[in-house]
């Protein structure tokens, strides 16, 4: 029954295929579940203000580059 609950708690997110491949390879190389890696990365980013700013800046730059 716990398995059913955890499946209901999950959501799908869209990422570019190269990004997914990098994440998947990193996870597998370290023997980790991809969803656990994503959850930990989010927690770390939210706790570190400098890292959060770097993520925002890189996202804005990528969005700007994509628009051009």
C-alpha positions as CSV (number, residue, x, y, z in Angstrom):
1,X,0.0,0.0,0.0
2,X,2.9,2.4,0.7
3,X,4.0,1.9,-2.9
4,X,0.7,3.2,-4.2
5,X,0.9,6.3,-2.0
6,X,4.4,7.2,-3.1
7,X,3.4,6.8,-6.8
8,X,0.6,9.3,-6.2
9,X,3.0,11.8,-4.6
10,X,5.1,12.0,-7.7
11,X,4.8,14.5,-10.6
12,X,6.4,14.5,-14.0
13,X,8.6,17.3,-15.1
14,X,9.7,18.2,-18.6
15,X,13.4,18.5,-19.3
16,X,15.5,18.6,-22.5
17,X,16.8,15.1,-23.5
18,X,20.5,16.0,-23.0
19,X,19.7,17.4,-19.5
20,X,17.8,14.2,-18.6
21,X,20.7,12.0,-19.9
22,X,23.2,13.9,-17.8
23,X,21.0,13.6,-14.7
24,X,20.4,9.9,-15.3
25,X,24.1,9.2,-15.9
26,X,25.1,11.1,-12.7
27,X,22.4,9.3,-10.7
28,X,23.4,5.8,-12.0
29,X,27.1,6.5,-11.7
30,X,26.6,7.3,-8.0
31,X,24.0,4.5,-7.4
32,X,21.2,7.0,-6.6
33,X,17.6,7.4,-7.7
34,X,17.1,10.2,-10.1
35,X,14.1,11.6,-8.1
36,X,16.2,11.6,-5.0
37,X,19.0,13.5,-6.7
38,X,16.5,16.1,-8.0
39,X,14.9,16.5,-4.5
40,X,18.3,17.0,-2.9
41,X,19.5,19.5,-5.5
42,X,16.3,21.5,-4.9
43,X,16.8,21.4,-1.1
44,X,20.5,22.5,-1.4
45,X,19.6,25.3,-3.9
46,X,16.9,26.7,-1.6
47,X,19.2,26.7,1.4
48,X,22.1,28.4,-0.4
49,X,21.4,32.0,-1.4
50,X,24.5,32.3,-3.6
51,X,23.7,29.1,-5.4
52,X,20.0,30.2,-5.8
53,X,21.2,33.5,-7.4
54,X,23.5,31.6,-9.8
55,X,20.7,29.3,-10.9
56,X,18.4,32.3,-11.5
57,X,21.1,34.2,-13.5
58,X,21.9,31.1,-15.6
59,X,18.2,30.5,-16.3
60,X,17.6,34.1,-17.3
61,X,20.7,33.9,-19.6
62,X,19.5,30.7,-21.1
63,X,16.0,32.0,-21.7
64,X,17.4,35.2,-23.3
65,X,19.7,33.2,-25.5
66,X,16.8,30.9,-26.5
67,X,14.6,33.9,-27.4
68,X,17.2,35.3,-29.8
